[in-house]
Amino acid sequence: MGLVGTAAVWDGGAAALPHGFWAAVRVWLEKPQVANRRLCGAAVEAEGTVLLGEGGEAFPPLVAGWGGGSGGGQEGRAAPGGPAELGRLWREVRGQLPAGQGQLPPPLTPWGGPGRHCELRAVLRTLLPRGRPLGPPAPPTKELAVQDVYNGTVTFLPLEENSEGKYQVKKCNIYQIQLTHIKDEEWCVSIVAAFPEDWFSDGIAYPKLEWLGNELLSKLAKWSVEQKPSEFKSTLSLISIAKYSKVYQDLKEKYKEMVKVWPEVTDPEKFVYEDVAIATYLLILWEEERKEKGLTKKQSFVDLGCGNGLLVHILNNEGHSGRGIDVRRRKIWDMYGPETHLEESTIIPGDSHLFPDTDWLIGNHSDELTPWIPVIAARSSYSCCYFVLPCCFFDFHGKYSRRQSKKTQYREYLDFVAKVGFVCGFHVEEDCLRIPSTKRVCLIGKNRTYPPTDCALIDKQITQFIDNRQTCAVVTCDGRVGFNHKDCTDGGCKELPENATETAGTTWMPGFQPREKVEQIRNCASLPRDFVDDVVLNVANLLLNAAPQKSCSNRHGENTDTWNQGESLSLKEVAEHLNKETLKRLKSEYGGLQTLLKNNHQVFEVLNGRVHIRDWRKEKPSRKTKPEVKRRLSAEAFKTRLCWFFIHHPDGCSLPSESCPYAHGTEELRQSQIIKKKKHLQNPGLTQHPHRPLLEQRHVLPFCIFFTNEKEICNINDICG
């Protein structure tokens, strides 16, 4: 039998089937990477309607047949040879089928209904692997997927191209997805292989049959009845996934060493590979723009709020002239070298911050500048375009306030930023990037909706829109400017930055508050130690006294002792027992009370909004092997802090001294090795070296800064080529 797997599906009265099944198949056809993580995507090269009759004719492509939004981007919808080419391929494939006369071998369901003359829908796709092969590059994996609506089947025919350029069916890997109506609301989704005993698995495009019967089948069954229209566009819908896959792999290989030399405290893998992905997207987008407009010179750019500057560094290295501007200099900037142009400056939206000679403005998580970037682009020049990747929600004058409850806050904010682009006269396009972030929708303003002669009219429209967004500007007697808006702080309006005073006459919104040059620490880490200790002690006593004393059970369910674990309370209940002054102080910190309690993880455990006393006997060792750097840091931190339970808990610590990672008394305290190393870094006789010692010693410190003689200093280009 060739049955790989079957799954029962219940419609539940929602009338989702059979339409939901075809939608699920479309996901697997056009976006296979959502199920098979070893794929980057699929490029749909041709699609159309073919006849089961003798002629094998193919009709023009049917976009409605499989739905829009192909994962192949701009190239995904076009058939290189048109209907005639698809018809020729269909005739070749049918003649090679094992059953003869163009029919499928059992146990696959045959095509067609009564009379055998019916229409089928055919799609030719290329599967794109996510990573580079270890050996020589393999030829692209192509499949012809044939949809038979009458019988509820989709048959996947793997194709191999021979030396003559003709396709041959790889018969061992033919499989079919079937939908069967059992009765009433009961349906069945199955996967059947034509020759399961000969199935060849390459581990990438063709996983093992067990994977098809378990992972893929369960996803298809779920999608068939839970398919919901997404409020966002398909990933990478504006560019070619085939190009994206190749360029991304090239850039990832070229800049992978950046992960090893990252001097910032942020996660290197997330930020490096995210910026590589954004750079890949922009490079392909700009290449397509040059083809459309007949340009030969690569586009110039300015990245507003460039942060660590890695995106600027990559784009500069790939031949695009441009610079990055940020209010605060980063340590990593010194590692890039003179070819990467980065400026430390505060941007105040106004006539003094226009870029008439720049082709593109970039706003990658640009926060308070995000809604201003379409405005700056529109007023810089008629040819200036923009790319924004919104993250934090800002309006023109401060934090963005929600105005609709029927949308998610993220969707509402994206619509607002898109509307800004429309008001500025841009044809705004939306796409979804493939980056390790929950905020991955980008907005692109590449073309204008008005002729150059209407620039003055559009500029007046922009001014009116901005004026309508702000609420009742208030100018105080000391020259400060603020807004009567519910997002204003209780402390009144803030003063303008020093460099904004000189250009007050040219600013588009007096009172605009850029990000502060010195980043404030507001995660409760900078609160006075005495204040934190008092809150911890008060909350702990509250939990310990909230319930009668309990006994604790070990893993076998036996009572071990009567160590008081206290009661669990919600964060709201805990807050009600704290005084107003404490709550007011915590409110100014990000996360407030919850952040403070989580920071003190030695004492508390916060789960699902409830606070518990942590019982260290129940702590399970991690199944995953920790990286060497974390293992070393854990060993160095052992017994370097006093045990809170030993000092404050009425029953003492639940662990014996030899098992507790904290010191039971001052006699057990060890000096922190991390502190010693930090002091060593402050030696003024040493000079920072950006990367060479780091490759040898990068696991020694929690963050990476190393030193050598000034003569040996080099830049990151030595690593990334």
C-alpha positions in Angstrom: 0.0 0.0 0.0 1.2 3.5 -0.8 -0.8 5.2 2.0 1.7 7.5 3.8 -0.8 8.9 6.3 -4.4 10.0 6.8 -6.0 12.6 9.1 -9.7 13.0 10.0 -11.0 16.6 9.6 -14.3 17.9 10.9 -15.8 21.0 9.3 -17.7 22.0 12.4 -20.5 23.6 10.5 -18.3 26.5 9.3 -18.5 25.3 5.6 -14.7 25.6 5.4 -14.4 22.5 3.2 -13.5 21.9 0.5 -12.4 25.5 0.0 -10.2 25.4 3.1 -8.4 22.3 1.7 -7.5 24.1 -1.5 -6.2 27.1 0.5 -4.1 24.8 2.6 -2.7 23.1 -0.6 -1.9 26.6 -2.0 0.2 27.3 1.1 2.2 24.1 0.7 2.6 24.8 -3.0 3.6 28.5 -2.9 5.1 28.8 0.6 6.5 25.3 1.5 9.0 26.9 4.0 6.2 27.3 6.6 6.2 23.5 6.9 9.6 22.5 5.7 12.1 24.7 7.5 14.9 23.5 5.3 13.4 25.3 2.3 13.7 29.1 1.7 10.5 29.0 -0.5 9.3 28.1 -4.0 9.3 30.0 -7.3 6.2 29.4 -9.3 7.5 29.5 -12.9 4.3 28.7 -14.8 0.7 27.9 -14.2 -2.4 27.4 -16.2 -5.2 25.1 -17.2 -4.5 21.9 -19.2 -6.8 19.3 -20.7 -6.8 15.7 -19.9 -7.7 14.9 -23.5 -5.3 13.8 -26.2 -4.2 17.3 -27.2 -2.8 18.3 -23.9 -3.5 22.0 -24.7 -2.8 24.6 -22.1 -4.8 27.8 -21.6 -3.5 31.1 -20.4 -2.4 31.2 -16.7 -5.2 31.3 -14.2 -4.3 33.6 -11.3 -7.5 32.9 -9.6 -6.9 29.1 -9.8 -4.4 29.0 -7.0 -4.8 32.4 -5.6 -2.6 35.4 -5.7 0.5 36.2 -3.6 2.9 33.6 -5.0 6.0 33.1 -3.1 7.9 33.6 -6.3 7.5 37.4 -6.2 7.6 39.2 -9.5 9.1 36.2 -11.3 6.7 33.8 -9.8 3.7 34.4 -12.0 5.3 34.4 -15.4 5.5 31.4 -17.7 8.7 31.7 -19.7 7.2 30.1 -22.8 3.6 31.0 -22.1 0.7 28.6 -22.5 2.4 26.8 -25.4 5.4 25.9 -23.3 3.3 24.7 -20.4 1.3 22.5 -22.9 4.5 21.0 -24.3 5.7 20.2 -20.8 2.3 18.7 -20.0 2.4 16.4 -23.0 6.0 15.3 -22.2 5.1 14.5 -18.6 1.9 12.6 -19.4 3.7 10.3 -21.8 6.2 9.3 -19.0 3.6 8.3 -16.4 4.1 4.7 -15.2 0.4 3.7 -15.9 0.6 4.6 -19.5 -1.8 6.6 -21.6 -1.3 9.6 -19.3 -2.8 8.1 -16.2 -1.6 7.8 -12.7 -0.4 4.5 -11.2 -2.4 2.9 -8.4 -2.9 3.6 -5.5 -3.1 7.2 -6.7 -6.6 8.4 -7.6 -6.8 8.7 -11.4 -7.5 12.1 -13.0 -10.8 13.2 -14.4 -14.4 12.3 -14.2 -17.0 10.8 -16.5 -15.9 11.0 -20.2 -12.3 11.6 -19.1 -12.3 15.0 -20.8 -11.9 17.5 -18.1 -9.7 20.5 -17.1 -6.8 20.2 -14.7 -4.8 23.0 -13.3 -1.0 22.7 -13.5 1.7 24.6 -11.7 5.4 24.4 -12.4 7.5 25.3 -9.3 11.1 25.3 -8.3 11.9 24.4 -4.6 14.6 26.7 -3.1 16.8 25.3 -0.3 17.5 27.5 2.7 21.2 26.7 3.1 24.2 26.1 0.9 24.9 22.4 0.0 28.0 21.0 1.5 29.1 19.4 -1.7 28.9 20.7 -5.3 25.7 22.6 -6.0 22.8 20.3 -7.1 20.5 21.2 -10.0 17.3 23.0 -8.9 14.4 20.8 -7.8 11.4 21.3 -10.0 7.9 19.9 -9.6 4.7 19.9 -11.7 1.7 20.0 -9.4 -1.6 19.0 -11.0 -4.8 19.9 -9.3 -7.9 17.9 -10.0 -10.9 19.7 -8.4 -13.4 17.0 -9.5 -11.6 14.2 -7.5 -10.2 16.5 -4.7 -6.5 15.6 -5.4 -3.2 17.4 -6.0 -0.5 15.3 -7.6 3.2 16.3 -7.3 5.4 15.1 -10.2 9.1 15.6 -9.5 11.0 16.6 -12.7 14.7 16.2 -13.6 16.2 18.0 -16.6 18.4 15.8 -18.9 21.3 16.9 -21.0 19.0 17.7 -23.9 17.0 20.2 -21.8 13.9 18.0 -21.5 12.2 17.1 -18.3 11.8 13.6 -17.1 9.5 12.4 -14.3 11.3 11.2 -11.2 8.8 8.4 -10.7 10.1 7.2 -7.3 9.0 10.5 -5.6 5.5 10.9 -7.0 3.0 11.6 -4.3 -0.6 12.8 -4.0 -2.6 14.8 -1.5 -6.3 13.7 -1.3 -9.4 15.1 0.2 -12.3 12.7 0.8 -15.8 13.4 2.1 -16.8 10.7 4.5 -20.3 11.9 5.7 -22.0 15.1 6.9 -19.2 17.3 8.4 -16.6 14.5 8.5 -13.8 14.7 5.9 -10.4 13.0 5.5 -7.1 14.3 4.2 -4.5 11.7 3.0 -1.1 11.6 1.5 -0.3 8.7 -0.9 3.0 7.8 -2.5 3.1 6.0 -5.8 6.2 3.9 -5.0 6.9 4.2 -1.3 9.5 1.4 -1.4 11.6 3.4 -3.8 11.2 6.8 -2.2 14.4 8.8 -2.2 14.9 11.4 0.6 17.5 14.1 0.2 16.7 15.7 3.5 15.8 19.0 2.0 13.3 19.2 -0.8 12.2 15.6 -0.2 12.1 14.6 3.5 11.4 11.1 4.6 7.9 9.7 4.1 7.4 9.7 7.9 7.7 13.5 7.8 5.1 13.7 5.0 2.7 11.5 6.9 3.2 13.2 10.3 4.3 16.8 10.0 3.0 17.9 6.6 -0.3 16.0 7.0 -1.1 17.4 10.4 -0.4 21.0 9.1 -2.6 20.5 6.0 -5.4 19.1 8.2 -5.1 22.1 10.5 -4.9 24.7 7.8 -7.9 23.2 6.0 -10.3 24.2 8.8 -8.5 27.0 10.5 -7.4 29.0 7.4 -7.9 32.6 8.4 -7.2 35.6 6.1 -4.0 37.2 7.2 -4.0 40.9 7.9 -0.5 41.1 6.3 0.8 40.3 2.9 2.8 37.2 2.0 6.4 37.1 2.9 8.7 38.6 0.2 5.8 39.2 -2.2 7.5 42.1 -4.0 10.8 40.4 -5.0 11.9 37.1 -6.4 12.5 34.5 -3.7 14.9 32.7 -6.0 17.1 35.8 -6.1 16.6 36.4 -2.4 17.7 32.9 -1.5 21.0 33.2 -3.5 21.9 36.7 -2.4 21.1 36.0 1.2 23.3 33.0 1.3 26.1 34.9 -0.3 25.9 37.8 2.2 25.4 35.5 5.2 28.6 33.7 4.2 30.4 36.9 3.7 29.4 38.6 7.0 29.0 35.6 9.3 32.3 36.5 11.1 30.5 39.6 12.5 28.8 37.3 15.0 32.1 36.4 16.6 33.4 40.0 17.0 30.2 41.7 18.0 31.1 44.2 20.8 27.6 45.4 21.7 25.6 43.8 24.6 22.7 43.0 22.1 22.3 39.5 20.7 24.8 39.2 17.8 23.0 36.5 15.9 19.7 38.3 15.8 21.1 41.7 14.8 23.7 40.4 12.3 21.4 38.1 10.4 18.5 40.5 10.6 20.5 43.2 9.0 21.9 40.8 6.4 18.3 39.9 5.5 17.2 43.6 5.2 20.3 44.3 3.1 19.4 41.4 0.8 15.9 42.7 0.4 17.1 46.2 -0.4 19.7 45.1 -2.9 17.2 43.0 -4.9 14.6 45.8 -4.7 17.1 48.3 -6.0 18.3 46.0 -8.7 14.7 45.6 -10.0 14.3 49.4 -9.8 17.4 50.0 -12.0 16.0 47.5 -14.5 12.6 49.2 -14.5 14.0 52.8 -14.9 17.0 51.9 -17.1 19.5 53.0 -14.6 23.2 51.9 -14.4 24.4 53.7 -11.3 23.6 52.1 -8.0 21.3 54.0 -5.7 22.5 56.2 -2.9 20.9 56.2 0.5 20.7 57.7 4.0 19.8 55.5 7.0 18.0 57.6 9.6 18.5 56.2 13.0 21.1 53.6 11.9 21.8 52.2 15.3 24.7 49.8 15.2 25.4 50.8 11.5 25.7 47.2 10.2 23.1 47.8 7.5 25.0 50.8 6.3 28.2 48.9 6.3 26.8 46.1 4.2 25.2 48.4 1.7 28.4 50.4 1.4 30.4 47.3 0.8 28.0 46.1 -1.9 28.6 49.3 -3.9 25.9 51.7 -2.8 27.1 55.1 -1.7 25.4 56.3 1.5 25.6 57.1 5.2 24.0 56.4 8.5 22.9 59.0 11.1 22.1 58.2 14.7 21.8 60.3 17.8 24.2 58.0 19.7 27.5 56.6 18.6 28.0 52.8 19.0 31.1 50.9 20.0 31.0 48.8 16.8 31.3 51.9 14.6 35.1 52.0 15.1 35.3 48.5 13.7 33.9 49.2 10.2 36.7 51.3 8.8 36.6 54.5 6.8 34.6 53.0 3.9 31.5 52.9 6.1 30.1 56.4 6.6 28.4 57.0 10.0 27.5 60.2 11.7 26.5 61.0 15.3 23.9 63.7 15.0 20.3 64.6 16.1 17.8 64.8 13.4 15.0 67.3 13.8 12.4 67.1 11.0 12.7 70.4 9.2 14.3 72.3 6.3 17.8 71.7 7.6 17.4 67.9 7.4 16.6 67.3 3.7 18.5 65.1 1.4 17.9 66.3 -2.2 20.8 64.3 -3.7 19.8 61.0 -2.1 17.8 58.3 -3.9 16.5 56.4 -0.9 15.8 57.1 2.8 15.9 54.1 5.1 14.1 53.9 8.5 15.0 50.5 10.1 13.3 50.6 13.5 13.7 54.3 13.5 11.1 54.9 16.3 10.2 58.6 16.6 11.4 59.3 13.0 9.3 56.6 11.4 6.3 58.8 10.4 8.5 61.6 9.4 10.6 59.6 6.8 7.9 59.8 4.1 7.6 63.5 4.7 11.4 64.0 4.6 11.5 62.0 1.4 8.7 63.9 -0.3 10.2 67.3 0.5 13.8 66.3 -0.3 13.2 65.8 -4.0 10.6 64.4 -6.4 12.9 61.4 -7.1 13.6 60.5 -3.5 12.1 57.1 -2.3 11.8 55.6 1.1 11.8 52.2 3.0 10.6 52.0 6.5 10.4 49.0 8.9 8.2 50.3 11.7 8.7 48.9 15.2 7.8 51.2 18.2 4.6 53.2 17.8 5.3 57.0 17.3 3.2 59.8 15.9 4.6 63.1 14.7 4.7 64.6 18.1 5.1 61.6 20.5 3.8 58.2 21.3 1.1 57.0 19.0 -2.4 56.7 20.5 -4.8 54.0 19.3 -8.0 55.2 17.6 -9.6 51.9 16.5 -10.3 48.8 18.6 -11.2 46.5 15.7 -7.6 46.3 14.6 -4.5 45.1 16.4 -2.3 48.0 17.5 0.4 46.9 15.1 -2.0 46.8 12.1 -3.4 50.1 13.0 0.0 51.7 13.2 1.1 50.3 9.9 -2.0 51.7 8.3 -1.2 55.1 9.8 2.4 55.1 8.5 1.0 54.0 5.1 -1.5 56.8 5.1 1.3 59.3 5.8 3.0 57.9 2.6 -0.3 58.3 0.6 -0.7 61.9 1.8 2.9 62.6 0.8 2.0 61.5 -2.7 3.6 58.1 -2.7 2.2 54.9 -4.1 2.9 52.9 -0.9 3.6 49.1 -1.2 3.7 46.7 1.8 5.7 43.6 2.1 6.7 41.2 4.9 10.4 40.5 5.5 12.0 37.3 6.5 13.7 38.4 9.7 13.9 37.1 13.3 11.5 39.8 14.6 7.8 40.1 15.3 7.7 43.5 13.6 8.7 42.5 10.1 6.3 44.4 7.8 8.0 47.1 5.7 6.4 50.0 3.8 7.9 51.2 0.5 7.4 54.5 -1.3 9.0 54.1 -4.7 6.7 55.9 -7.1 4.7 59.1 -6.9 1.0 59.5 -7.6 1.3 63.1 -8.9 3.3 65.0 -11.6 6.3 67.2 -10.6 4.2 70.3 -11.3 2.0 69.5 -8.3 4.8 69.5 -5.7 3.6 72.7 -4.0 0.0 71.4 -3.8 1.3 68.1 -2.1 3.5 70.1 0.2 0.4 72.1 1.4 -1.5 68.8 1.8 1.3 67.4 4.0 1.4 70.5 6.2 -2.4 70.3 6.7 -2.2 66.6 7.6 0.5 67.1 10.2 -1.4 70.1 11.7 -4.5 67.9 12.0 -2.6 65.2 13.8 -1.2 67.4 16.6 -3.6 68.5 19.3 -3.5 72.0 20.5 0.1 73.1 20.7 1.0 74.9 23.9 4.0 77.3 24.2 5.1 78.1 27.7 6.6 81.4 28.9 10.1 79.9 29.0 10.0 79.0 25.3 9.3 75.3 25.7 6.8 73.7 23.4 4.4 70.9 24.2 1.0 69.5 23.2 -2.2 69.0 25.1 -2.2 65.3 24.5 -2.9 62.4 26.7 0.5 60.9 26.0 2.3 63.9 27.5 4.3 63.1 30.6 3.0 64.3 34.0 6.1 66.3 34.5 5.1 68.8 31.8 6.7 69.5 28.4 10.4 68.8 27.7 12.9 71.3 26.4 14.1 71.2 22.9 17.6 69.8 22.3 20.4 72.4 22.0 21.0 71.9 18.3 17.2 72.3 17.6 17.2 75.8 19.0 19.2 77.2 16.2 16.9 75.9 13.5 13.6 76.5 15.3 12.4 78.7 12.5 12.8 75.8 10.0 11.5 72.9 12.0 8.2 71.5 10.8 6.9 70.7 14.3 8.3 72.7 17.3 8.4 70.5 20.3 9.5 67.4 18.4 11.3 65.2 20.9 14.2 63.1 19.4 15.7 60.2 21.2 18.0 61.2 24.1 21.7 61.1 23.4 22.3 59.2 26.6 20.1 56.1 26.8 18.3 56.0 30.1 18.2 52.6 31.9 14.6 52.1 32.9 14.4 48.3 33.5 14.6 48.7 37.3 18.4 48.1 37.2 19.2 51.6 38.2 16.9 51.8 41.2 18.6 52.2 44.6 19.5 48.9 46.2 17.8 49.8 49.4 14.5 50.5 47.6 14.7 47.2 45.7 15.5 45.2 48.8 12.5 46.8 50.7 10.1 45.9 47.8 11.5 42.3 47.6 11.2 41.8 51.4 7.7 43.3 51.5 6.4 41.1 48.6 8.1 38.0 50.0 6.5 38.5 53.4 3.1 39.1 51.7 3.4 35.7 49.9 4.7 33.9 53.0 1.9 35.2 55.2 -0.9 34.9 52.7 -1.6 31.2 53.4 -1.1 28.6 56.1 2.2 26.9 56.2 2.5 24.2 53.5 4.6 21.1 53.2 6.7 20.4 50.1 6.8 17.2 48.2 9.7 15.7 46.4 9.5 14.1 42.9 8.1 10.9 44.4 5.3 12.7 46.1 6.6 12.2 49.6 6.6 15.0 52.2 10.2 16.0 52.8 9.8 18.9 55.3 7.6 21.8 56.1 9.6 24.6 54.3 7.1 27.4 53.8 6.5 28.0 50.0 4.0 30.7 50.7 1.0 31.5 48.4 0.8 32.7 44.8 -0.8 36.1 44.2 -1.6 38.0 41.0 0.5 41.1 40.2 -2.6 43.1 40.8 -3.1 41.7 44.3 0.6 42.3 45.1 0.4 45.9 43.8 -2.7 46.6 46.1 -0.5 46.0 49.1 2.3 48.4 48.2 2.1 52.1 49.1 1.5 54.8 46.5 5.0 56.2 46.6 6.5 52.8 45.7 4.0 52.2 42.9 4.6 55.7 41.5 8.4 55.0 41.4 7.9 51.7 39.8 5.5 53.1 37.2 8.3 55.2 35.7 10.3 52.0 34.9 9.6 49.7 31.9 7.5 46.8 33.1 7.2 48.3 36.6 6.6 45.8 39.4 6.7 42.7 37.2 10.2 43.7 35.9 11.5 44.3 39.4 10.3 40.9 40.6 11.6 39.1 37.5 15.0 40.8 38.0 15.1 39.2 41.5 14.7 35.7 40.1 16.6 34.2 43.0 13.5 35.0 45.2 10.6 35.1 42.9 9.0 33.2 39.9 6.5 35.2 37.8 4.3 32.9 35.6 1.2 33.9 33.7 0.8 37.1 35.8 1.1 35.4 39.1 4.0 35.7 41.6 5.4 32.7 43.5 8.2 32.2 46.0 10.9 30.2 44.0 11.6 26.8 45.4 15.1 25.9 44.2 14.5 22.2 44.9 12.1 22.1 42.0 14.5 23.7 39.5 15.0 21.2 36.7 18.4 21.2 35.0 18.2 22.3 31.4 18.0 19.5 28.8 20.0 21.6 26.4 23.8 21.7 26.7 24.7 25.3 27.6 27.3 27.1 25.4 30.7 27.2 26.8 30.5 30.9 27.6 27.3 30.4 29.7 28.8 27.4 31.5 31.9 29.4 32.4 29.9 32.4 33.5 27.8 30.2 35.8 30.9 28.7 37.3 32.4 32.1 37.9 29.2 33.4 39.5 29.0 30.5 42.0 28.8 31.6 45.6 29.5 35.3 44.7 26.2 36.5 46.2 24.5 35.9 49.5 21.5 33.6 49.6 18.4 35.7 50.2 16.6 32.7 51.7 19.4 31.9 54.2 19.2 35.5 55.5 15.4 36.3 55.3 13.3 33.2 55.0 11.9 32.0 58.3 12.8 28.4 57.4 16.2 29.3 55.9 17.2 28.0 52.5 15.5 25.0 51.1 18.8 23.7 49.7 21.9 22.5 51.7 24.9 24.8 51.5 26.8 22.6 49.0 23.9 22.5 46.6 22.9 26.2 46.7 24.6 28.4 44.1 24.5 31.3 46.6 26.6 31.8 49.7 25.2 30.7 53.1 27.0 33.4 55.1 29.8 35.7 54.4 32.4 33.0 55.1 31.3 31.2 51.8 31.5 34.3 49.6 33.8 34.2 46.7 35.1 37.3 44.8 33.5 37.7 41.4 35.9 36.9 38.5 33.7 39.0 36.2 34.4 42.1 38.4 38.1 41.4 38.2 38.0 41.3 34.4 35.9 44.5 34.2 38.5 46.3 36.4 41.2 45.0 34.1 39.4 46.6 31.1 39.7 50.0 32.7 43.5 50.0 32.5 44.3 53.3 30.7 47.5 51.9 29.3 45.8 49.6 26.9 44.2 50.4 23.6 41.1 48.7 22.1 41.6 46.1 19.4 38.5 45.4 17.4 38.6 41.8 16.6 41.9 39.8 16.4 42.2 38.7 20.1 38.4 38.3 20.2 38.6 35.3 17.8 40.8 33.6 20.4 39.3 34.7 23.7 35.7 35.6 22.9 34.2 33.2 25.5 36.0 34.8 28.4 33.9 37.9 29.0 30.1 38.4 29.0 30.7 41.1 26.5 33.5 41.4 24.0 36.1 44.1 24.2 39.8 43.3 23.8 43.0 45.2 23.6 46.4 45.4 21.8 48.9 48.0 20.7 47.6 50.9 18.6 49.8 49.9 15.6 47.9 46.6 15.3 44.4 48.2 15.0 42.6 47.1 11.9 38.9 47.2 10.7 36.1 44.7 10.2 36.7 44.6 6.4 39.7 42.4 7.2 37.3 39.7 8.3 34.3 40.2 6.1 36.2 40.7 2.9 
